[in-house]
Amino acid sequence: MHLRTWRRRAAADDTSSGGASRSLALQQAEPQFFELWQVAVTPEDPQFERWAALESEQLEIGRRRVAEIERHVPLQGKDVLDVGCQWGATCIAIAQAGATSVTGLDVEEKLMEGARVRAREQGVEATFVHGFAETLPFPDASFDAVVCVNVLEHVRDHEQTIRELLRVLRPGGRLHLDGPNRFSPWWFARDPHYQLVGISVLPPGIGEHYVTRVRNFPSYDVGTFPVAQVIERRLKANGARIVWRSLDSGRPKLLGRVAANAKSALWPMFVFVAEKPGTSGS
Ligand SMILES: C[S@@+](CC[C@H](N)C(=O)[O-])C[C@H]1O[C@@H](n2cnc3c(N)ncnc32)[C@H](O)[C@@H]1O
């Protein structure tokens, strides 16, 4: 799923010469949201049309993503949290899938304002909260399902974030956690945020220096890319049971372990579905 999403994104970049029509497409499809979006992503940003191209696809990507998530994480009739929800596209799709309540959280307040407008424009109810994944502003056991998509590589502390994602889950609840895998040659050749060679493996300080000082991008908002095997170990160490992972090789026994390890290390995207032990009281 996610690899296809990133391929589509890459394709959108490759057609950026025709991209001027993409901001128009976004404006026509979501006029109220576009008003806020275009202020937040200034037209002077060298990647403006690229962002417009990506954003104009987000509601549809959100719907496809939620259909995939629902294969392992029940959402209908559930209280659902989306951590690092950006402009709220996945939250909107979760609400449309019949969740009882949807809460989106992101570290950027301007994104939350845009997400509120976007949800209203799409006619769905969702709550958007400003906050940090590392210190979620919710009591223990607040949600039946937690979704965290393409966010871990942006947070300061992977381990603390994983603890928090599991803390706010109710017993028996499920977490969908995915993101780009650090040592994948795919991202080494072209990182998903700035389309540059080699920065997916750099420590954040050096990455920031290279992207902003050497390549002159206006800002750098990526931290450390996670390593799938480490994330899996942290989920288990925090008591979660892995109920599904995207990285199983499906190979016969002898080659199975080698193939599984290689795939875990090198595959572009990891997806884990983890369950918090216990029985849901709700
Ligand atoms: C690549 S975007 C992913 C957005 C969305 N989940 C998706 O896949 O379309 C990463 C998001 O994480 C947010 N973010 C970064 N650090 C965060 C943190 N510490 N806590 C919560 N959100 C954070 C960013 O503001 C951004 O909206």
The ligand as a MOL file (V3000), in Angstrom:
LIG
                    3D

  0  0  0     0  0            999 V3000
M  V30 BEGIN CTAB
M  V30 COUNTS 27 29 0 0 0
M  V30 BEGIN ATOM
M  V30 1 C 4.9480 13.3130 6.6920 0
M  V30 2 S 3.6950 14.0430 7.6380 0 CHG=1
M  V30 3 C 2.5420 12.7010 7.6980 0
M  V30 4 C 1.1390 13.1800 7.7510 0
M  V30 5 C 0.0570 12.1120 7.6950 0
M  V30 6 N 0.0960 11.2390 8.8400 0
M  V30 7 C 0.1200 11.3700 6.3940 0
M  V30 8 O 0.7000 10.3050 6.2910 0
M  V30 9 O -0.4000 11.8710 5.4080 0 CHG=-1
M  V30 10 C 4.3200 14.0940 9.2950 0
M  V30 11 C 3.4390 14.8660 10.2440 0
M  V30 12 O 3.8970 14.6550 11.5800 0
M  V30 13 C 3.8090 15.8710 12.2730 0
M  V30 14 N 4.7280 15.8150 13.4020 0
M  V30 15 C 6.0700 15.9790 13.4000 0
M  V30 16 N 6.5640 15.8330 14.6330 0
M  V30 17 C 5.5190 15.5660 15.4500 0
M  V30 18 C 5.3920 15.3270 16.8490 0
M  V30 19 N 6.4470 15.3100 17.6490 0
M  V30 20 N 4.1540 15.0900 17.3360 0
M  V30 21 C 3.0690 15.0930 16.5180 0
M  V30 22 N 3.1380 15.3310 15.1940 0
M  V30 23 C 4.3410 15.5520 14.6680 0
M  V30 24 C 4.1680 16.9140 11.2370 0
M  V30 25 O 3.7300 18.2070 11.6070 0
M  V30 26 C 3.4580 16.3610 10.0100 0
M  V30 27 O 2.1570 16.8370 9.9110 0
M  V30 END ATOM
M  V30 BEGIN BOND
M  V30 1 1 1 2
M  V30 2 1 2 3
M  V30 3 1 2 10
M  V30 4 1 3 4
M  V30 5 1 4 5
M  V30 6 1 5 6
M  V30 7 1 5 7
M  V30 8 2 7 8
M  V30 9 1 7 9
M  V30 10 1 10 11
M  V30 11 1 11 12
M  V30 12 1 11 26
M  V30 13 1 12 13
M  V30 14 1 13 14
M  V30 15 1 13 24
M  V30 16 1 14 15
M  V30 17 1 14 23
M  V30 18 2 15 16
M  V30 19 1 16 17
M  V30 20 1 17 18
M  V30 21 2 17 23
M  V30 22 1 18 19
M  V30 23 2 18 20
M  V30 24 1 20 21
M  V30 25 2 21 22
M  V30 26 1 22 23
M  V30 27 1 24 25
M  V30 28 1 24 26
M  V30 29 1 26 27
M  V30 END BOND
M  V30 END CTAB
M  END
